[in-house]
Amino acid sequence: MQLTAPATSTTTNKAVATGRRDADGMAVASFILGLVGLLVLNVFLGPIAIALAGAALWRGTTRRGRAFLGLGLGIADLLVLVAFMQIDSTLSWSF
């Protein structure tokens, strides 16, 4: 008695397509969060953008450029935070 269906090429192709689509979504999300993080909540959005970009690259996204932009923007978020913290001599920054 077999409890699961045998793995066929269509089942495997669907899983790969779904995984790649998820990775593409993570690449786009990292780009958007990194871009928004330059303006607001960079202490939270920067690390999330970095993590999503890393996960998208690890899973083999087809949108590698978008993932690298999200990674760069996430790092830029943290650098902007550090720069403003140095200027204000506080743990947060405001206008």
N, CA, C and O atoms as CSV, one atom per row, in Angstrom:
chain,resi,resn,atom,element,x,y,z
A,1,MET,N,N,0.850,-1.177,0.000
A,1,MET,CA,C,0.000,0.000,0.000
A,1,MET,C,C,0.890,1.233,0.000
A,1,MET,O,O,1.843,1.333,0.773
A,2,GLN,N,N,0.566,2.154,-0.868
A,2,GLN,CA,C,1.371,3.367,-0.989
A,2,GLN,C,C,0.510,4.560,-0.569
A,2,GLN,O,O,-0.584,4.765,-1.095
A,3,LEU,N,N,1.016,5.337,0.379
A,3,LEU,CA,C,0.226,6.448,0.910
A,3,LEU,C,C,0.360,7.720,0.092
A,3,LEU,O,O,-0.531,8.569,0.127
A,4,THR,N,N,1.436,7.868,-0.633
A,4,THR,CA,C,1.631,9.066,-1.449
A,4,THR,C,C,1.742,8.672,-2.898
A,4,THR,O,O,2.093,7.539,-3.228
A,5,ALA,N,N,1.441,9.610,-3.748
A,5,ALA,CA,C,1.549,9.362,-5.182
A,5,ALA,C,C,3.014,9.309,-5.574
A,5,ALA,O,O,3.832,10.041,-5.017
A,6,PRO,N,N,3.348,8.466,-6.510
A,6,PRO,CA,C,4.745,8.405,-6.941
A,6,PRO,C,C,5.159,9.714,-7.604
A,6,PRO,O,O,4.359,10.379,-8.262
A,7,ALA,N,N,6.419,10.064,-7.416
A,7,ALA,CA,C,6.936,11.305,-7.991
A,7,ALA,C,C,7.051,11.146,-9.497
A,7,ALA,O,O,7.759,10.270,-9.994
A,8,THR,N,N,6.348,12.002,-10.209
A,8,THR,CA,C,6.437,12.002,-11.667
A,8,THR,C,C,7.106,13.288,-12.101
A,8,THR,O,O,7.337,14.187,-11.293
A,9,SER,N,N,7.405,13.366,-13.347
A,9,SER,CA,C,8.094,14.562,-13.851
A,9,SER,C,C,7.203,15.793,-13.758
A,9,SER,O,O,7.714,16.893,-13.544
A,10,THR,N,N,5.885,15.649,-13.911
A,10,THR,CA,C,5.006,16.807,-13.809
A,10,THR,C,C,4.939,17.312,-12.374
A,10,THR,O,O,4.894,18.521,-12.147
A,11,THR,N,N,4.932,16.404,-11.404
A,11,THR,CA,C,4.924,16.815,-10.001
A,11,THR,C,C,6.226,17.520,-9.651
A,11,THR,O,O,6.212,18.539,-8.960
A,12,THR,N,N,7.331,16.999,-10.112
A,12,THR,CA,C,8.627,17.604,-9.838
A,12,THR,C,C,8.745,18.961,-10.512
A,12,THR,O,O,9.268,19.901,-9.914
A,13,ASN,N,N,8.269,19.079,-11.746
A,13,ASN,CA,C,8.337,20.353,-12.464
A,13,ASN,C,C,7.481,21.411,-11.792
A,13,ASN,O,O,7.855,22.583,-11.754
A,14,LYS,N,N,6.338,21.008,-11.264
A,14,LYS,CA,C,5.482,21.961,-10.565
A,14,LYS,C,C,6.159,22.464,-9.301
A,14,LYS,O,O,6.067,23.648,-8.978
A,15,ALA,N,N,6.832,21.585,-8.588
A,15,ALA,CA,C,7.518,21.985,-7.356
A,15,ALA,C,C,8.662,22.931,-7.669
A,15,ALA,O,O,8.871,23.903,-6.945
A,16,VAL,N,N,9.406,22.666,-8.732
A,16,VAL,CA,C,10.513,23.548,-9.116
A,16,VAL,C,C,9.974,24.893,-9.551
A,16,VAL,O,O,10.528,25.928,-9.181
A,17,ALA,N,N,8.897,24.899,-10.336
A,17,ALA,CA,C,8.313,26.157,-10.798
A,17,ALA,C,C,7.782,26.967,-9.625
A,17,ALA,O,O,7.945,28.186,-9.593
A,18,THR,N,N,7.154,26.308,-8.669
A,18,THR,CA,C,6.637,27.019,-7.498
A,18,THR,C,C,7.769,27.590,-6.661
A,18,THR,O,O,7.681,28.723,-6.188
A,19,GLY,N,N,8.845,26.806,-6.472
A,19,GLY,CA,C,9.998,27.287,-5.708
A,19,GLY,C,C,10.669,28.469,-6.381
A,19,GLY,O,O,11.085,29.410,-5.705
A,20,ARG,N,N,10.781,28.438,-7.697
A,20,ARG,CA,C,11.397,29.544,-8.417
A,20,ARG,C,C,10.512,30.786,-8.358
A,20,ARG,O,O,11.009,31.906,-8.236
A,21,ARG,N,N,9.196,30.579,-8.444
A,21,ARG,CA,C,8.282,31.707,-8.359
A,21,ARG,C,C,8.346,32.344,-6.976
A,21,ARG,O,O,8.284,33.567,-6.851
A,22,ASP,N,N,8.471,31.522,-5.939
A,22,ASP,CA,C,8.627,32.046,-4.578
A,22,ASP,C,C,9.932,32.841,-4.457
A,22,ASP,O,O,9.961,33.900,-3.830
A,23,ALA,N,N,11.001,32.330,-5.055
A,23,ALA,CA,C,12.283,33.025,-5.005
A,23,ALA,C,C,12.209,34.344,-5.762
A,23,ALA,O,O,12.801,35.335,-5.335
A,24,ASP,N,N,11.488,34.370,-6.880
A,24,ASP,CA,C,11.322,35.624,-7.626
A,24,ASP,C,C,10.542,36.637,-6.791
A,24,ASP,O,O,10.863,37.825,-6.800
A,25,GLY,N,N,9.525,36.177,-6.075
A,25,GLY,CA,C,8.758,37.061,-5.199
A,25,GLY,C,C,9.597,37.610,-4.060
A,25,GLY,O,O,9.452,38.768,-3.669
A,26,MET,N,N,10.482,36.763,-3.528
A,26,MET,CA,C,11.364,37.231,-2.455
A,26,MET,C,C,12.345,38.270,-2.977
A,26,MET,O,O,12.672,39.218,-2.264
A,27,ALA,N,N,12.825,38.108,-4.220
A,27,ALA,CA,C,13.743,39.085,-4.799
A,27,ALA,C,C,13.059,40.436,-4.959
A,27,ALA,O,O,13.646,41.472,-4.646
A,28,VAL,N,N,11.833,40.429,-5.440
A,28,VAL,CA,C,11.087,41.678,-5.615
A,28,VAL,C,C,10.770,42.305,-4.260
A,28,VAL,O,O,10.880,43.520,-4.095
A,29,ALA,N,N,10.382,41.489,-3.301
A,29,ALA,CA,C,10.069,41.997,-1.963
A,29,ALA,C,C,11.302,42.609,-1.303
A,29,ALA,O,O,11.196,43.635,-0.631
A,30,SER,N,N,12.464,41.994,-1.486
A,30,SER,CA,C,13.681,42.549,-0.893
A,30,SER,C,C,14.014,43.897,-1.508
A,30,SER,O,O,14.456,44.809,-0.808
A,31,PHE,N,N,13.804,44.031,-2.820
A,31,PHE,CA,C,14.047,45.313,-3.483
A,31,PHE,C,C,13.113,46.386,-2.945
A,31,PHE,O,O,13.553,47.490,-2.624
A,32,ILE,N,N,11.835,46.069,-2.846
A,32,ILE,CA,C,10.851,47.064,-2.377
A,32,ILE,C,C,11.108,47.437,-0.920
A,32,ILE,O,O,11.081,48.617,-0.572
A,33,LEU,N,N,11.355,46.448,-0.066
A,33,LEU,CA,C,11.608,46.739,1.345
A,33,LEU,C,C,12.897,47.536,1.531
A,33,LEU,O,O,12.962,48.417,2.389
A,34,GLY,N,N,13.915,47.235,0.738
A,34,GLY,CA,C,15.151,47.999,0.810
A,34,GLY,C,C,14.952,49.433,0.374
A,34,GLY,O,O,15.526,50.353,0.956
A,35,LEU,N,N,14.136,49.624,-0.651
A,35,LEU,CA,C,13.865,50.977,-1.143
A,35,LEU,C,C,13.055,51.784,-0.132
A,35,LEU,O,O,13.368,52.945,0.132
A,36,VAL,N,N,12.035,51.183,0.422
A,36,VAL,CA,C,11.217,51.868,1.436
A,36,VAL,C,C,12.035,52.096,2.707
A,36,VAL,O,O,11.855,53.104,3.391
A,37,GLY,N,N,12.925,51.170,3.019
A,37,GLY,CA,C,13.738,51.282,4.221
A,37,GLY,C,C,14.696,52.454,4.208
A,37,GLY,O,O,15.152,52.884,5.267
A,38,LEU,N,N,15.017,52.987,3.026
A,38,LEU,CA,C,15.858,54.177,2.978
A,38,LEU,C,C,15.150,55.385,3.583
A,38,LEU,O,O,15.795,56.329,4.039
A,39,LEU,N,N,13.820,55.346,3.582
A,39,LEU,CA,C,13.042,56.480,4.084
A,39,LEU,C,C,12.537,56.279,5.507
A,39,LEU,O,O,12.625,57.185,6.335
A,40,VAL,N,N,12.012,55.102,5.789
A,40,VAL,CA,C,11.409,54.846,7.108
A,40,VAL,C,C,11.785,53.454,7.610
A,40,VAL,O,O,12.010,52.544,6.812
A,41,LEU,N,N,11.851,53.288,8.902
A,41,LEU,CA,C,12.046,52.007,9.571
A,41,LEU,C,C,13.237,51.212,9.033
A,41,LEU,O,O,13.156,49.994,8.876
A,42,ASN,N,N,14.347,51.910,8.751
A,42,ASN,CA,C,15.489,51.216,8.165
A,42,ASN,C,C,16.119,50.207,9.112
A,42,ASN,O,O,16.782,49.278,8.650
A,43,VAL,N,N,15.938,50.354,10.408
A,43,VAL,CA,C,16.505,49.388,11.346
A,43,VAL,C,C,15.795,48.034,11.230
A,43,VAL,O,O,16.392,47.003,11.543
A,44,PHE,N,N,14.542,48.018,10.789
A,44,PHE,CA,C,13.791,46.779,10.616
A,44,PHE,C,C,13.808,46.300,9.166
A,44,PHE,O,O,14.021,45.117,8.903
A,45,LEU,N,N,13.584,47.216,8.231
A,45,LEU,CA,C,13.448,46.829,6.834
A,45,LEU,C,C,14.775,46.464,6.187
A,45,LEU,O,O,14.807,45.652,5.262
A,46,GLY,N,N,15.872,47.054,6.660
A,46,GLY,CA,C,17.184,46.731,6.098
A,46,GLY,C,C,17.562,45.267,6.282
A,46,GLY,O,O,17.877,44.590,5.304
A,47,PRO,N,N,17.538,44.765,7.514
A,47,PRO,CA,C,17.862,43.342,7.708
A,47,PRO,C,C,16.880,42.386,7.031
A,47,PRO,O,O,17.275,41.313,6.574
A,48,ILE,N,N,15.606,42.770,6.964
A,48,ILE,CA,C,14.638,41.914,6.280
A,48,ILE,C,C,14.954,41.857,4.788
A,48,ILE,O,O,14.885,40.788,4.180
A,49,ALA,N,N,15.300,43.005,4.193
A,49,ALA,CA,C,15.658,43.034,2.774
A,49,ALA,C,C,16.900,42.193,2.507
A,49,ALA,O,O,16.972,41.496,1.496
A,50,ILE,N,N,17.872,42.255,3.403
A,50,ILE,CA,C,19.094,41.455,3.242
A,50,ILE,C,C,18.769,39.961,3.325
A,50,ILE,O,O,19.263,39.169,2.522
A,51,ALA,N,N,17.947,39.585,4.286
A,51,ALA,CA,C,17.585,38.175,4.453
A,51,ALA,C,C,16.785,37.653,3.260
A,51,ALA,O,O,17.030,36.541,2.792
A,52,LEU,N,N,15.842,38.437,2.770
A,52,LEU,CA,C,15.042,38.001,1.623
A,52,LEU,C,C,15.893,37.893,0.366
A,52,LEU,O,O,15.717,36.964,-0.422
A,53,ALA,N,N,16.807,38.825,0.172
A,53,ALA,CA,C,17.683,38.771,-1.003
A,53,ALA,C,C,18.586,37.544,-0.933
A,53,ALA,O,O,18.785,36.857,-1.934
A,54,GLY,N,N,19.126,37.273,0.237
A,54,GLY,CA,C,19.965,36.086,0.395
A,54,GLY,C,C,19.192,34.804,0.143
A,54,GLY,O,O,19.705,33.886,-0.497
A,55,ALA,N,N,17.965,34.732,0.637
A,55,ALA,CA,C,17.142,33.540,0.428
A,55,ALA,C,C,16.772,33.381,-1.046
A,55,ALA,O,O,16.754,32.266,-1.569
A,56,ALA,N,N,16.480,34.490,-1.709
A,56,ALA,CA,C,16.139,34.422,-3.132
A,56,ALA,C,C,17.334,33.963,-3.955
A,56,ALA,O,O,17.184,33.154,-4.871
A,57,LEU,N,N,18.512,34.471,-3.639
A,57,LEU,CA,C,19.712,34.042,-4.365
A,57,LEU,C,C,20.031,32.588,-4.063
A,57,LEU,O,O,20.479,31.864,-4.952
A,58,TRP,N,N,19.815,32.147,-2.849
A,58,TRP,CA,C,20.080,30.764,-2.457
A,58,TRP,C,C,19.155,29.800,-3.205
A,58,TRP,O,O,19.565,28.705,-3.589
A,59,ARG,N,N,17.903,30.221,-3.405
A,59,ARG,CA,C,16.927,29.361,-4.076
A,59,ARG,C,C,17.027,29.419,-5.595
A,59,ARG,O,O,16.324,28.682,-6.287
A,60,GLY,N,N,17.883,30.276,-6.118
A,60,GLY,CA,C,18.091,30.333,-7.561
A,60,GLY,C,C,17.040,31.127,-8.302
A,60,GLY,O,O,16.430,30.618,-9.242
A,61,THR,N,N,16.818,32.359,-7.899
A,61,THR,CA,C,15.841,33.208,-8.555
A,61,THR,C,C,16.282,33.551,-9.976
A,61,THR,O,O,17.474,33.595,-10.278
A,62,THR,N,N,15.310,33.789,-10.828
A,62,THR,CA,C,15.622,34.260,-12.173
A,62,THR,C,C,15.819,35.768,-12.187
A,62,THR,O,O,16.317,36.317,-13.170
A,63,ARG,N,N,15.439,36.439,-11.117
A,63,ARG,CA,C,15.592,37.890,-10.997
A,63,ARG,C,C,16.788,38.209,-10.105
A,63,ARG,O,O,16.654,38.842,-9.058
A,64,ARG,N,N,17.955,37.756,-10.545
A,64,ARG,CA,C,19.173,37.945,-9.755
A,64,ARG,C,C,19.511,39.422,-9.579
A,64,ARG,O,O,19.964,39.831,-8.510
A,65,GLY,N,N,19.297,40.216,-10.614
A,65,GLY,CA,C,19.579,41.650,-10.521
A,65,GLY,C,C,18.730,42.324,-9.457
A,65,GLY,O,O,19.221,43.157,-8.695
A,66,ARG,N,N,17.464,41.966,-9.409
A,66,ARG,CA,C,16.563,42.539,-8.414
A,66,ARG,C,C,16.967,42.104,-7.022
A,66,ARG,O,O,16.871,42.886,-6.076
A,67,ALA,N,N,17.417,40.865,-6.884
A,67,ALA,CA,C,17.859,40.367,-5.579
A,67,ALA,C,C,19.125,41.091,-5.134
A,67,ALA,O,O,19.250,41.452,-3.963
A,68,PHE,N,N,20.068,41.308,-6.056
A,68,PHE,CA,C,21.288,42.033,-5.704
A,68,PHE,C,C,20.985,43.492,-5.364
A,68,PHE,O,O,21.621,44.062,-4.478
A,69,LEU,N,N,20.020,44.104,-6.060
A,69,LEU,CA,C,19.612,45.470,-5.699
A,69,LEU,C,C,18.990,45.497,-4.305
A,69,LEU,O,O,19.264,46.408,-3.524
A,70,GLY,N,N,18.162,44.512,-3.990
A,70,GLY,CA,C,17.576,44.428,-2.656
A,70,GLY,C,C,18.636,44.241,-1.586
A,70,GLY,O,O,18.537,44.812,-0.500
A,71,LEU,N,N,19.653,43.441,-1.894
A,71,LEU,CA,C,20.765,43.243,-0.960
A,71,LEU,C,C,21.531,44.547,-0.754
A,71,LEU,O,O,21.847,44.918,0.376
A,72,GLY,N,N,21.822,45.229,-1.840
A,72,GLY,CA,C,22.539,46.507,-1.736
A,72,GLY,C,C,21.741,47.567,-1.007
A,72,GLY,O,O,22.291,48.324,-0.208
A,73,LEU,N,N,20.445,47.626,-1.277
A,73,LEU,CA,C,19.602,48.609,-0.592
A,73,LEU,C,C,19.446,48.277,0.890
A,73,LEU,O,O,19.373,49.183,1.720
A,74,GLY,N,N,19.396,46.998,1.229
A,74,GLY,CA,C,19.328,46.613,2.647
A,74,GLY,C,C,20.581,47.032,3.386
A,74,GLY,O,O,20.512,47.516,4.516
A,75,ILE,N,N,21.732,46.844,2.747
A,75,ILE,CA,C,22.988,47.289,3.357
A,75,ILE,C,C,23.021,48.811,3.445
A,75,ILE,O,O,23.476,49.371,4.442
A,76,ALA,N,N,22.538,49.476,2.398
A,76,ALA,CA,C,22.491,50.947,2.420
A,76,ALA,C,C,21.577,51.452,3.530
A,76,ALA,O,O,21.861,52.483,4.139
A,77,ASP,N,N,20.488,50.745,3.799
A,77,ASP,CA,C,19.596,51.117,4.905
A,77,ASP,C,C,20.358,51.167,6.223
A,77,ASP,O,O,20.228,52.115,6.998
A,78,LEU,N,N,21.148,50.140,6.460
A,78,LEU,CA,C,21.892,50.081,7.717
A,78,LEU,C,C,22.999,51.135,7.752
A,78,LEU,O,O,23.292,51.694,8.809
A,79,LEU,N,N,23.611,51.406,6.605
A,79,LEU,CA,C,24.641,52.452,6.561
A,79,LEU,C,C,24.046,53.835,6.796
A,79,LEU,O,O,24.661,54.666,7.464
A,80,VAL,N,N,22.861,54.088,6.256
A,80,VAL,CA,C,22.177,55.370,6.507
A,80,VAL,C,C,21.842,55.500,7.987
A,80,VAL,O,O,22.000,56.574,8.567
A,81,LEU,N,N,21.383,54.423,8.595
A,81,LEU,CA,C,21.078,54.440,10.022
A,81,LEU,C,C,22.325,54.760,10.837
A,81,LEU,O,O,22.279,55.585,11.750
A,82,VAL,N,N,23.439,54.109,10.511
A,82,VAL,CA,C,24.689,54.353,11.247
A,82,VAL,C,C,25.158,55.794,11.048
A,82,VAL,O,O,25.630,56.425,11.994
A,83,ALA,N,N,25.035,56.314,9.838
A,83,ALA,CA,C,25.461,57.696,9.570
A,83,ALA,C,C,24.639,58.693,10.380
A,83,ALA,O,O,25.194,59.606,10.991
A,84,PHE,N,N,23.335,58.523,10.386
A,84,PHE,CA,C,22.491,59.442,11.157
A,84,PHE,C,C,22.688,59.268,12.659
A,84,PHE,O,O,22.579,60.234,13.415
A,85,MET,N,N,22.974,58.057,13.090
A,85,MET,CA,C,23.252,57.861,14.515
A,85,MET,C,C,24.544,58.558,14.909
A,85,MET,O,O,24.641,59.082,16.018
A,86,GLN,N,N,25.524,58.578,14.041
A,86,GLN,CA,C,26.781,59.265,14.340
A,86,GLN,C,C,26.591,60.772,14.359
A,86,GLN,O,O,27.193,61.466,15.179
A,87,ILE,N,N,25.765,61.277,13.467
A,87,ILE,CA,C,25.525,62.723,13.410
A,87,ILE,C,C,24.762,63.192,14.636
A,87,ILE,O,O,25.108,64.214,15.230
A,88,ASP,N,N,23.720,62.450,15.024
A,88,ASP,CA,C,22.871,62.857,16.145
A,88,ASP,C,C,23.409,62.415,17.500
A,88,ASP,O,O,22.974,62.927,18.531
A,89,SER,N,N,24.332,61.488,17.514
A,89,SER,CA,C,24.859,60.894,18.747
A,89,SER,C,C,23.754,60.259,19.589
A,89,SER,O,O,23.751,60.347,20.817
A,90,THR,N,N,22.820,59.621,18.895
A,90,THR,CA,C,21.719,58.926,19.567
A,90,THR,C,C,21.597,57.527,18.992
A,90,THR,O,O,22.315,57.169,18.058
A,91,LEU,N,N,20.692,56.740,19.546
A,91,LEU,CA,C,20.452,55.404,19.034
A,91,LEU,C,C,19.420,55.385,17.918
A,91,LEU,O,O,19.195,54.340,17.309
A,92,SER,N,N,18.793,56.513,17.640
A,92,SER,CA,C,17.845,56.618,16.541
A,92,SER,C,C,18.030,57.963,15.873
A,92,SER,O,O,18.749,58.820,16.386
A,93,TRP,N,N,17.400,58.150,14.756
A,93,TRP,CA,C,17.522,59.413,14.059
A,93,TRP,C,C,16.154,59.966,13.732
A,93,TRP,O,O,15.184,59.221,13.594
A,94,SER,N,N,16.087,61.257,13.611
A,94,SER,CA,C,14.839,61.931,13.227
A,94,SER,C,C,15.196,63.187,12.456
A,94,SER,O,O,16.340,63.642,12.473
A,95,PHE,N,N,14.200,63.737,11.780
A,95,PHE,CA,C,14.451,64.941,10.976
A,95,PHE,C,C,14.353,66.184,11.802
A,95,PHE,O,O,14.535,67.285,11.284
